[in-house]
């Protein structure tokens, strides 16, 4: 079977990303849902991301005749079927078992990039053999240079050609809502967790079949490989030390395309350009790190102005529709990344859930381009 066997039915049942979110919430345990949805603090930044995107309005222009929007996008020497891709998500297997593998397959079928996280629940080896030319790798730089080198070697050896260095996690955020839901690192099998498993049998079946989620790449370097060791390793030896000096070293060490993710200030964008990064990602980590940060879309125009075409600008945080993608492109982004939307698709529909997300977003983007009277992304950007 293929996605086409489900497409018509799903387009009627789940025509929008929010429909997938509602279905996903019913299928997965509350602790997994809260981990996916949560922000930090009072979660005002999650709301600010959405409010700021919703506030962007564009005046349609009509009488343009028949329009056939073209959304194929060239980025870093590769052609993608659309101007968006799959953002990195950590502990992905908690939301749905084998999520990384399913999304890697979606990336190949749909010809969009998939970004594997350092703290994913599958390894570069298992994902790399499925993602082919569509693989990007997200790095939380280890504190030790030799360990960093091993991470980069594994990513490159398994075909990941684009490195996404995450800058906006100088320390783990508090994420109070996740704690209230019973989420612990490492995860513990509590009576509450067992009950949630019993009441979500499909999730439990596939989870037991794959094995309880573990950060499998990190486990290879931890003392015993279990979640307790992985948690200790992550706290003691992973991240929290990124500096401009390390960014310079990463640029020299990585032979492929390299991006810096988490840019919210024009000065940081210019520093990344000076070091030689091939692109930046304007992002506030989906509202999960610093509740006092601006919405990503609010700072995008000033960063675009400062960069002035010197490097590629990608955008994420709060994107839930093709209209949101259009808004980001109109304000100067070259490409858009989405994390939660794709997790909703997988958690709601399984194997072809990611394909359905691509279908929704692509169709919405094209539809809204016609509403505005443009056929190309370049024409969209030049609208007055």
Secondary structure, DSSP 8 states (H G I E B T S, - for coil): --THHHHHHHHHH--SHHHHHHHHHHHS-HHHHHHHH--STT-HHHHHHHHHHHT----------S------EEETTEEESSSEEE---TTHHHHSTTHHHHHHHHHHHHT--EEE-TT-SS-HHHHHHHHGGGEEEEE--BSSHHHHHHHHHHHHHTT--EEEEE-S-SS----HHHHHTT--SS----HHHHHHHHT-HHHHHHHHHH-S---HHHHTTSSSSSHHHHHHHHHHHBSS---HHHHHHHHHH--SEEEEEEE-SHHHHHHHHHHT-SEEEE--GGGTS-TTS--HHHHHHHHHHHHTTSSEEEE-SS--SHHHHHHHHHTT-SEEEESHHHHHHHHHHGGGHHHHHHHHHHHHHHHHHHHHT-SSHHHHHT--
